[in-house]
Amino acid sequence: MSVFVSASATRRRVAAAVVAATAVVGAAALPASAADRDHGRPHHWDRSHVVISGAQHHTSLRYDRSNASLNREWVELTNDGRRDVNLDGWTLSDEDGHTYTFRHYRLEDHATVRVHTGAGRDSESDLYQDRRQSVWDSDHDTATLRNDHGRLIDSTSWGYDDRGDRDDRDGGRHGRHR
């Protein structure tokens, strides 16, 4: 009888050790997998939280090339993260290949910046492409943001229907993420 009790006690100790080891390993692995995800979305390719949060293109029927008109055309970026993001070398482009490259700009956490088409004095909240012609087409276009390695970060389109075809019914005033 004592042999049976001894073997039973040994099995309980081994089982308790296995349960304890499993709990330690599981607790150690949990933060690692949680760190790789943000709101259920894998972020292995880029840890930034920068998104295109808005876009405004020229809407007048009579195109005005004044600097004031060009600066009413912009794309807005927002950093939803808790850390500043260095945008140096990042690009913002349209479907026709017009590309703006960010130089020496850091977007602070929870901050927004507007990238205007025309000329102006750069600040924390406004950057200027210094162009003399409109970039963003009013009938349809796509704004694409890429990081300094050329990886897609975000894009938004306007003037398309749900199938991806041009949809001119709304005049291109409503952008949507693709």
N, C-alpha and C positions, 0 to 999 in steps of 0.2 A: 504494500500500500504506500509506503513512503517513497518508493521509486516513482509511482504514478503521480503523486503530489509534487515531487521534485521536477519531473518532466513538465507537468502542467504549469508550474511556477516559471520555469525557463521559457516555455512558449509564450506566457503572458508578458514576460520581460522583453523578449524579442519582438513581439507584436507591438508593445508600447514604444520600443525604440524605433521601429519602422514607422509608426504613426507620427512620432515626434520629428523624425528626419524628413518625412514627407511634408509636414507642416512648415518646417524651416525652409526647405527647397521651394515650396509653393509661395511662401511669403517673399523670398528673395527674388523670384521670377516675376511676381506681379508688378512691381514698380518698373521693371525693364520693359514689359509689354505695354504698360500704360504710357510710358514715355514715348513710345513709338507711334502713338495714336493721338489725334486731336479731334475730339467730337466724333469719334468713330471713323475718321478718315485717315488712312496711312499717310505719314509725312516723311517717308524714307528719302524722297528725292529733294526735299527742301524744307527747312524748318521755319521759313518765314511765314507770316500771316498777312501778307500784303495782297489786297484785292482791288480790282477796278470797281469803284463804288458809284461811279456816275460818269456820264458823257453828255456833252452838249455840242452840237454841230450847228453850222450856219443854217438858218431857216428862212431867210428872206428870199423872195422871188427875184428881186433885183440885187444881184451880188455886189456887196460893198467890200472893197479891198482895203478899207482904212484899218489902221492898227487897232483902233477901238473895236471894230467888228471882228477882226481876227482874234482878239483876246476874249471875246464872248464865246469863242469856240474852245473847248477844253475837255480833257479827260481827268477824272479825279481818282486818286489812289488813296486807300486807307490801310493803315497798319492796325489790324485787330489784335495783334499780339501784345505780350507784356514786355518785349524787348525791342530796342531800336533796331532798325534794319539798314545796313549800308547798301544803298542803291547804286553805288559807283559801278559803271559798266553795264547796268541793266538797260533794256531798250523798251520803247513803246512804239509800236508801228501800226500802220493801216494796211488795207488790202492791196493798195498800189505800191507798197514798199517804202513809203515815207517813214523814216525812222528817226526817233529822238533818242539819244544816248545820255543817260544820267551821268553827270560828272561831279564828284565830290559832294554828294548829297546823302544825308542820313535822315531817314524818316523815323521820327520818334514813336515810341509805343503809344497806341491809341490816338494817333495823329492822322491828319488828312492833308494831302497836297493836290493842288490843281495844276496841271500842265497845260498852259495856254499856247495857242498856235503862234500868236504875234510876238512882238518885241516888248520887253519890259525889264524891270529890275528884279532878279530872283530874290525870294525871301523864304522863310520856313514853310509858308503855306501856299506860295505861288511860284512856279517855275515857268520860264518862257522859252519856246523853241526858236524865236527870232526869225520866223518865216514871213514872207511877203505874200503868200498865197494860202488859201484854205487847204487843210489836210483832210478833214473828215467829211465824207460825202453825206449829203442830207437824205438821199433816197435810200441808200444802203451802204453799210461799211462794217468793219470789225476792228476793234481796238485790241491789240495783243501785247501783253506784258511778258517779257522774258528776263531771266536773271543773267548774271554776268557769264554764265556757262552756256547760255542759249536755251536753257530749259524753260518750257512753258510754265508760267505762274498763273495767269488768268487771261481771259478774253471776254469781250462782250460785243454783241452784234445788234444792229437795228435794221429795220426794213426787210425782215425775213418772216415768212410764216412758219408754222410748226414743222413743216417738212424741210426747211432750210432753203426754200425758194424765196425769191424777192417778193415782198408784200408791201406795196406802196399805199395801202389803204390808210395807214396811220401817219403818213408823211415822214416816217423815220424818226418820230419824236420819242418813241419808247424803245430803249435798249433792253436787251435780255442777254443773260449769260449763256454761252454755248458750251 
